[in-house]
Each structure stands twice: as C-alpha cells, then as structure tokens.
Amino acid sequence: LQWCEDNAVPAIDIFYDYEGIAKWATGEWKTNNATTRHYQATVQATTVRIYWHKVKSHSGNHWNDVADELAKKGALSS
C-alpha cells in the first residue's frame, strides 16, 4: 500500500482465500493481537482504494496456488 501511495496508484485489487484478510481490514472481525491491529490500521489509513475478491482455496486456481507456494517458502525460510 505504501508503494501504491508513493507511486500514485489510486486503486488495487486484492485476491485472497483466507476470510480474515478482508474482514480484519474492514473491521468486520475483531483484531485480537498486535499483528492484526497493525494490519487493520495500515489498511484503513491508506488512500488507495482496495477492491476485495474472495477466491476459493485449494480449488486449482493457478495464481492462488502460486501465492500459497510463495507463502510456504517464506514461512520456511529463516
């Protein structure tokens, strides 16, 4: 979001498979820890318009599978 603001990107689409991604950001879900509170505050403070798109997980969606693989690699790296 900071990159978008710095580069005058007015709007983005975010595709997600975990429901909390949008619901924490929009305040539909309670933020219970520092990470989710920071995430919510960052999203709510941005000037970038976000269009949220829920995709079904583990359904053969190519780009969702790519994102899952990248997340796994990131989680396993030290």
Secondary structure, DSSP 8 states (H G I E B T S, - for coil): -HHHHHTT--EEEEEESSTHHHHHHHTSS---SHHHHHHHHHHHH--SEEEEEE--TTS--HHHHHHHHHHHHHHH--
